[in-house]
Amino acid sequence: MLQAESWAKKQGIRKIRLNSGGARKEAHEFYRAQGFDSEKAQICFMKDFY
């Protein structure tokens, strides 16, 4: 994460956004510990028609 942030800063990028599935609770804790805040919750809807 530190390398990605360093690279982004050098490129003039001011924000990093990532997506993580709702069930990945440990990953969410990791991202929060890295200083990320959750912005919103989403639900993905799909429909198969076979």
C-alpha positions as CSV (number, residue, x, y, z in Angstrom):
1,M,0.0,0.0,0.0
2,L,2.8,2.4,0.8
3,Q,4.4,1.9,-2.6
4,A,1.0,2.5,-4.3
5,E,0.4,5.7,-2.3
6,S,4.0,6.9,-3.0
7,W,3.6,6.3,-6.7
8,A,0.2,8.0,-6.8
9,K,1.5,11.1,-5.0
10,K,4.4,11.4,-7.4
11,Q,1.8,11.3,-10.3
12,G,-0.2,14.1,-8.7
13,I,-3.0,11.8,-7.8
14,R,-4.8,13.0,-4.6
15,K,-7.2,10.0,-3.9
16,I,-7.0,6.2,-4.0
17,R,-10.3,4.3,-4.3
18,L,-10.7,0.6,-3.9
19,N,-13.6,-1.8,-3.8
20,S,-13.9,-4.7,-1.4
21,G,-16.7,-7.3,-1.2
22,G,-19.1,-7.0,1.7
23,A,-18.1,-10.3,3.2
24,R,-14.4,-9.5,3.4
25,K,-14.4,-8.2,7.0
26,E,-10.7,-8.8,7.6
27,A,-9.8,-6.9,4.5
28,H,-12.0,-4.0,5.6
29,E,-10.2,-3.9,9.0
30,F,-6.9,-3.8,7.1
31,Y,-7.9,-0.9,4.9
32,R,-9.2,1.1,7.8
33,A,-5.9,0.5,9.6
34,Q,-4.2,1.9,6.5
35,G,-6.2,5.1,6.8
36,F,-9.0,4.4,4.4
37,D,-12.6,5.4,5.2
38,S,-15.7,3.7,3.8
39,E,-17.7,6.0,1.6
40,K,-20.8,4.0,0.9
41,A,-22.3,0.5,0.8
42,Q,-23.4,-1.0,-2.5
43,I,-25.4,-4.1,-3.5
44,C,-24.8,-5.7,-6.8
45,F,-27.9,-7.1,-8.6
46,M,-27.7,-9.7,-11.3
47,K,-30.2,-11.7,-13.2
48,D,-29.6,-14.8,-15.3
49,F,-32.0,-15.7,-18.0
50,Y,-31.4,-19.1,-19.4
